[in-house]
Amino acid sequence: MLNRKDDKKVIGFDAYEEGAVIEGLNKIRTEQIEKGECAEFVSDLMLKVIRAPTRKVRMRDESR
């Protein structure tokens, strides 16, 4: 559990995983809209994932 307000978690996704997360959030958002519920939180979260900066990462050679 996060103790302080400024603590954040960083998760790395490849392109496939990012697409799956966005698709899942969009499905939840659509369901909430169809039920007449507020979907603003899910929309904001989708935008956060879409706009997240990209970093190049060096992959370790696991065969060593």
C-alpha positions as a Python dict, from the first residue, in 0.01 Angstrom:
ca = {
    (1, 'M'): (0, 0, 0),
    (2, 'L'): (126, 347, -81),
    (3, 'N'): (202, 549, 226),
    (4, 'R'): (258, 898, 92),
    (5, 'K'): (59, 1101, -153),
    (6, 'D'): (353, 1142, -392),
    (7, 'D'): (438, 769, -416),
    (8, 'K'): (378, 622, -761),
    (9, 'K'): (412, 285, -924),
    (10, 'V'): (577, 242, -1263),
    (11, 'I'): (479, -49, -1486),
    (12, 'G'): (644, -142, -1813),
    (13, 'F'): (430, -265, -2103),
    (14, 'D'): (526, -384, -2447),
    (15, 'A'): (302, -274, -2735),
    (16, 'Y'): (78, -582, -2709),
    (17, 'E'): (26, -540, -2333),
    (18, 'E'): (-45, -168, -2369),
    (19, 'G'): (-308, -243, -2631),
    (20, 'A'): (-470, -504, -2408),
    (21, 'V'): (-485, -261, -2114),
    (22, 'I'): (-637, 15, -2327),
    (23, 'E'): (-889, -228, -2479),
    (24, 'G'): (-991, -352, -2134),
    (25, 'L'): (-1030, 0, -1997),
    (26, 'N'): (-1235, 99, -2302),
    (27, 'K'): (-1465, -200, -2246),
    (28, 'I'): (-1518, -97, -1881),
    (29, 'R'): (-1577, 264, -1989),
    (30, 'T'): (-1835, 157, -2249),
    (31, 'E'): (-2019, -61, -1996),
    (32, 'Q'): (-2034, 225, -1745),
    (33, 'I'): (-2168, 465, -2007),
    (34, 'E'): (-2435, 212, -2114),
    (35, 'K'): (-2544, 178, -1749),
    (36, 'G'): (-2562, 555, -1716),
    (37, 'E'): (-2277, 560, -1465),
    (38, 'C'): (-1988, 807, -1456),
    (39, 'A'): (-1696, 691, -1669),
    (40, 'E'): (-1473, 994, -1617),
    (41, 'F'): (-1224, 810, -1394),
    (42, 'V'): (-1177, 531, -1650),
    (43, 'S'): (-1143, 784, -1932),
    (44, 'D'): (-876, 970, -1737),
    (45, 'L'): (-692, 646, -1668),
    (46, 'M'): (-703, 551, -2037),
    (47, 'L'): (-553, 885, -2132),
    (48, 'K'): (-283, 842, -1870),
    (49, 'V'): (-182, 508, -2022),
    (50, 'I'): (-196, 642, -2378),
    (51, 'R'): (9, 954, -2297),
    (52, 'A'): (267, 780, -2075),
    (53, 'P'): (622, 851, -2189),
    (54, 'T'): (814, 577, -2368),
    (55, 'R'): (1161, 472, -2260),
    (56, 'K'): (1400, 244, -2438),
    (57, 'V'): (1517, -39, -2217),
    (58, 'R'): (1808, -270, -2268),
    (59, 'M'): (1708, -632, -2242),
    (60, 'R'): (1933, -867, -2045),
    (61, 'D'): (2055, -1180, -2215),
    (62, 'E'): (1886, -1451, -2007),
    (63, 'S'): (2100, -1730, -2161),
    (64, 'R'): (2413, -1625, -1967),
}
